[in-house]
Amino acid sequence: MTNAMQNKQRPFKDHKASHFLFETSEDGRVATITLNRPEKKNPLTFESYEELGDLFRSLHRASDVRVVVLRGADNNFSSGGDVFDIIEPLTKMKMPDLLAFTRMTGDLVRQIRACPQPVIAAVDGICAGAGAILAMASDYRLATPEAKTAFLFTRVGLAGADMGACGILPRIIGQGRAAELLFTGRVIDAAEGHAWGFYNALHERDALLGEAQRFAGMLADGPWFAHSMTKKMLDQEWSMGIDEMLESEAQAQAICMATGDFRRAFEAFAGKTKPAFEGN
C-alpha cells in the first residue's frame, strides 16, 4: 500500500529529453545524460540549460534513478556556452535579462547539488567554461588522458565568479590553485587535474563510459538513501562550525539508523549474506 508522498514519485526510465540524450540502465537505477551536439563539441544553449535544470530538479521524485552519469558525445564533454546561440545574444541584452540568464545558469548548479542522486561526470576531450562548471558541480569526476579542462571566463572579459566557481572549486582543489585557474583561464590537462584532485581517476577513452557506469552501478546497488544523506551533508556542512557539523551528522546518522536498510545490513552481516538495500 502506497502513501500520498509515494504516489508523487514516478519512474524516469522512459523519460525523453529534447536538448540532450537521457537513457537509463535496464533496471532504471543508473541514468546517463549525454550532451549531444558533437559537431560543436557539445555546447550548451539557453534551452539545454533550462531543460537540464528542470530535469535535475525533478529527480527527487524519481522512483527508480539512484545515480546519474553526465557525459558528452563523441570524445568531448562540453565546450561551454554556445558562442553564437548564447554569447553573441548576451552582448546585446540589458541588465535585467543578463541577470535572469546568470541566475538560470546558477540554478542548474543548484539543482545538480540538490538532487539526491550522486552525479558522476565522465569527462573526455574538451571540458571548458560552463562545461567545466558541470564537471565541478558533479560529486565524482572521471576523465580520459585526453581531457582538457579550462575555466576560461576571463578570456572573454568575464569574472571567474561564474555558476559558483569561486565557492566550489577551492573546496575541490584548494584556494591557490582555484585562484590560478579562475584568474588565468588556462587549460589543465588530465594528469594535472588528477594530481590536483579535480579528477578522481583517469581511464582510457574506450573504457571511460563503462567505468563510470560500473561505479554508478556499485553506488546504486548500495545504501542509496544513505548516499543521498552523505551528499546532503557534504553540501550543508560547508558553512557550519564544528559544533553544528557534529550535531547535523548525529541527526543524519540517527535517521539512517532508523531505516530498514540499516537493520537489513546487520541481519545480512550476521547471516553472512549480501544485504538488499531498498531505500527505506
C-alpha positions as CSV (number, residue, x, y, z in Angstrom):
1,M,0.0,0.0,0.0
2,T,1.5,3.4,-1.0
3,N,1.0,6.7,0.8
4,A,0.3,10.1,-0.6
5,M,4.0,11.1,-0.9
6,Q,5.0,7.8,-2.6
7,N,2.2,8.5,-5.1
8,K,4.1,11.6,-6.2
9,Q,7.1,9.5,-7.3
10,R,7.4,8.2,-10.8
11,P,9.8,6.2,-12.8
12,F,12.2,8.0,-15.2
13,K,13.2,5.0,-17.2
14,D,11.1,6.2,-20.2
15,H,11.9,9.9,-19.8
16,K,12.5,11.7,-23.1
17,A,14.7,14.7,-23.3
18,S,14.6,17.3,-26.1
19,H,18.0,19.0,-26.0
20,F,20.3,16.1,-24.8
21,L,20.0,12.4,-24.5
22,F,18.6,10.7,-21.4
23,E,19.0,6.9,-21.0
24,T,18.8,4.5,-18.1
25,S,20.1,1.1,-17.3
26,E,17.7,-1.8,-17.7
27,D,16.6,-1.6,-14.1
28,G,16.3,2.2,-14.3
29,R,18.8,2.7,-11.4
30,V,21.6,4.4,-13.4
31,A,20.6,7.3,-15.7
32,T,23.1,8.6,-18.3
33,I,22.8,12.1,-19.6
34,T,24.7,12.8,-22.8
35,L,25.3,16.3,-24.1
36,N,24.7,15.7,-27.7
37,R,25.9,18.4,-30.1
38,P,29.1,16.7,-31.2
39,E,29.6,18.9,-34.3
40,K,30.3,21.8,-31.9
41,K,31.8,19.9,-29.1
42,N,28.6,19.7,-27.2
43,P,28.0,23.3,-26.2
44,L,25.1,24.4,-24.0
45,T,22.2,26.6,-25.2
46,F,19.5,28.6,-23.5
47,E,17.2,25.6,-24.0
48,S,19.6,22.9,-22.7
49,Y,20.5,25.0,-19.6
50,E,16.8,25.2,-18.7
51,E,15.9,21.6,-19.5
52,L,18.9,20.3,-17.6
53,G,17.9,22.4,-14.6
54,D,14.3,21.1,-14.8
55,L,15.5,17.5,-15.0
56,F,17.8,17.6,-12.0
57,R,15.1,19.5,-10.1
58,S,12.6,16.7,-10.8
59,L,14.9,13.8,-10.0
60,H,14.0,13.9,-6.3
61,R,10.7,12.4,-7.4
62,A,12.3,9.5,-9.3
63,S,11.3,6.1,-8.0
64,D,14.0,4.3,-9.9
65,V,17.0,6.5,-10.6
66,R,19.7,6.3,-7.9
67,V,22.8,7.6,-9.7
68,V,23.4,9.9,-12.7
69,V,26.3,9.8,-15.2
70,L,26.9,13.0,-17.1
71,R,28.9,12.8,-20.3
72,G,29.4,14.3,-23.7
73,A,29.1,12.7,-27.2
74,D,31.9,11.8,-29.5
75,N,35.1,12.3,-27.4
76,N,34.3,15.7,-25.9
77,F,32.5,16.7,-22.7
78,S,31.3,20.2,-23.4
79,S,32.8,23.4,-24.9
80,G,30.6,25.5,-22.6
81,G,28.0,28.1,-23.7
82,D,27.5,28.2,-27.5
83,V,29.3,31.2,-29.0
84,F,26.6,32.2,-31.4
85,D,23.5,30.8,-29.6
86,I,24.4,32.3,-26.2
87,I,27.5,34.5,-26.1
88,E,26.5,36.7,-29.0
89,P,22.9,37.3,-27.8
90,L,24.3,38.1,-24.3
91,T,26.3,41.0,-25.8
92,K,23.0,42.7,-26.8
93,M,21.0,42.1,-23.6
94,K,20.2,44.7,-20.9
95,M,20.9,44.1,-17.3
96,P,17.5,42.5,-16.3
97,D,17.9,39.9,-19.0
98,L,21.5,39.3,-18.2
99,L,20.7,38.7,-14.5
100,A,17.9,36.4,-15.5
101,F,20.4,34.3,-17.5
102,T,23.1,34.2,-14.9
103,R,20.5,33.2,-12.3
104,M,19.2,30.4,-14.6
105,T,22.8,29.0,-15.1
106,G,23.4,29.2,-11.4
107,D,20.2,27.3,-10.8
108,L,21.5,24.4,-12.8
109,V,24.4,24.0,-10.4
110,R,22.0,24.4,-7.5
111,Q,19.8,21.6,-8.8
112,I,22.8,19.2,-9.5
113,R,23.9,19.8,-6.0
114,A,20.4,19.5,-4.5
115,C,19.2,16.3,-6.3
116,P,19.6,13.3,-4.0
117,Q,21.4,11.1,-6.6
118,P,25.2,11.2,-6.8
119,V,26.3,12.7,-10.1
120,I,29.3,11.2,-11.9
121,A,30.9,13.3,-14.6
122,A,32.7,11.2,-17.3
123,V,35.0,13.8,-19.0
124,D,36.7,13.3,-22.3
125,G,38.3,15.9,-24.6
126,I,37.2,19.5,-24.2
127,C,35.7,20.5,-20.9
128,A,35.6,24.3,-20.9
129,G,33.7,27.2,-19.5
130,A,30.2,26.1,-18.4
131,G,31.2,22.5,-19.3
132,A,34.0,22.7,-16.7
133,I,31.3,24.0,-14.3
134,L,29.1,21.0,-14.9
135,A,32.1,18.7,-14.1
136,M,32.9,20.8,-11.0
137,A,29.3,20.6,-9.8
138,S,29.3,16.8,-10.0
139,D,30.0,14.6,-7.0
140,Y,32.7,12.5,-8.6
141,R,34.7,13.1,-11.8
142,L,36.4,10.6,-14.1
143,A,38.4,11.6,-17.1
144,T,40.4,10.3,-20.0
145,P,44.1,11.2,-20.6
146,E,42.8,13.4,-23.5
147,A,40.7,15.6,-21.2
148,K,41.5,19.3,-21.3
149,T,39.7,21.5,-18.7
150,A,39.5,25.3,-18.6
151,F,37.5,27.8,-16.6
152,L,38.1,30.3,-19.3
153,F,35.6,33.1,-18.4
154,T,38.4,35.6,-18.0
155,R,39.4,35.1,-21.7
156,V,36.1,36.6,-22.8
157,G,36.3,39.5,-20.4
158,L,34.2,37.9,-17.6
159,A,35.0,37.2,-13.9
160,G,35.9,33.7,-12.7
161,A,32.9,34.1,-10.4
162,D,30.5,32.1,-12.6
163,M,28.0,29.5,-11.6
164,G,29.5,29.1,-8.1
165,A,33.1,28.5,-9.3
166,C,34.7,30.9,-6.7
167,G,32.9,28.9,-3.9
168,I,33.0,25.3,-5.1
169,L,36.3,25.0,-7.0
170,P,38.5,26.0,-4.0
171,R,36.9,23.3,-1.9
172,I,37.9,20.7,-4.5
173,I,41.5,21.8,-5.5
174,G,42.3,24.4,-2.9
175,Q,42.2,28.2,-2.8
176,G,45.5,28.9,-4.5
177,R,45.1,26.5,-7.4
178,A,41.5,27.7,-7.9
179,A,42.6,31.3,-8.0
180,E,45.2,30.4,-10.7
181,L,42.7,28.8,-12.9
182,L,40.0,31.4,-12.4
183,F,42.4,34.4,-13.0
184,T,44.2,32.9,-16.0
185,G,41.6,30.7,-17.6
186,R,44.4,28.4,-18.6
187,V,43.9,24.8,-19.7
188,I,44.9,21.9,-17.3
189,D,45.5,18.5,-18.8
190,A,44.1,15.3,-17.3
191,A,47.3,14.4,-15.4
192,E,47.4,17.8,-13.7
193,G,43.7,17.7,-12.9
194,H,44.1,14.2,-11.4
195,A,47.2,15.3,-9.3
196,W,45.2,18.3,-8.0
197,G,42.2,16.2,-7.0
198,F,39.8,17.6,-9.6
199,Y,39.6,14.2,-11.2
200,N,39.2,11.1,-9.0
201,A,40.6,8.7,-11.6
202,L,41.7,8.5,-15.2
203,H,40.7,5.9,-17.7
204,E,41.4,5.2,-21.4
205,R,38.9,6.7,-23.8
206,D,37.3,3.4,-24.7
207,A,36.8,2.4,-21.1
208,L,35.6,5.7,-19.6
209,L,31.8,5.3,-20.0
210,G,32.0,1.7,-18.8
211,E,34.0,2.6,-15.8
212,A,31.6,5.5,-15.0
213,Q,28.6,3.3,-15.3
214,R,30.2,0.5,-13.3
215,F,31.0,2.8,-10.4
216,A,27.4,4.3,-10.7
217,G,26.0,0.7,-10.6
218,M,28.0,0.0,-7.5
219,L,26.6,3.1,-5.8
220,A,23.1,2.3,-7.0
221,D,23.3,-1.2,-5.5
222,G,24.5,0.2,-2.2
223,P,22.6,2.1,0.6
224,W,21.3,4.7,-1.7
225,F,19.2,6.5,0.9
226,A,22.4,6.8,3.0
227,H,24.3,8.0,-0.1
228,S,21.7,10.8,-0.6
229,M,22.2,11.8,3.1
230,T,26.0,11.9,2.6
231,K,25.6,14.2,-0.4
232,K,23.3,16.5,1.5
233,M,25.7,16.7,4.5
234,L,28.7,17.3,2.2
235,D,26.8,20.3,0.9
236,Q,25.3,21.6,4.1
237,E,28.4,21.4,6.2
238,W,30.4,23.9,4.0
239,S,29.1,26.8,6.1
240,M,28.9,25.1,9.5
241,G,31.1,25.4,12.6
242,I,32.4,22.1,14.2
243,D,29.5,22.0,16.8
244,E,26.9,22.4,14.0
245,M,28.7,19.8,11.9
246,L,28.7,17.2,14.7
247,E,25.0,17.8,15.6
248,S,23.9,17.7,12.0
249,E,25.8,14.4,11.4
250,A,24.4,13.0,14.7
251,Q,20.9,13.7,13.4
252,A,21.6,12.5,9.9
253,Q,23.1,9.2,11.1
254,A,20.3,8.6,13.5
255,I,17.8,9.0,10.6
256,C,19.8,6.4,8.7
257,M,19.9,4.1,11.7
258,A,16.1,4.2,11.8
259,T,15.8,2.8,8.3
260,G,15.1,-0.8,7.2
261,D,18.4,-0.7,5.2
262,F,20.4,-0.5,8.5
263,R,18.5,-3.4,10.0
264,R,18.8,-5.5,6.8
265,A,22.5,-4.8,6.6
266,F,23.1,-6.0,10.1
267,E,21.0,-9.1,9.5
268,A,22.9,-9.8,6.3
269,F,26.2,-9.4,8.1
270,A,25.2,-11.7,10.9
271,G,23.8,-14.2,8.4
272,K,26.9,-13.9,6.1
273,T,24.7,-12.9,3.2
274,K,24.6,-9.9,0.9
275,P,22.3,-7.0,2.1
276,A,19.5,-5.8,-0.1
277,F,19.2,-2.0,0.1
278,E,15.7,-0.7,-0.5
279,G,16.0,2.9,0.5
280,N,13.7,2.7,3.5
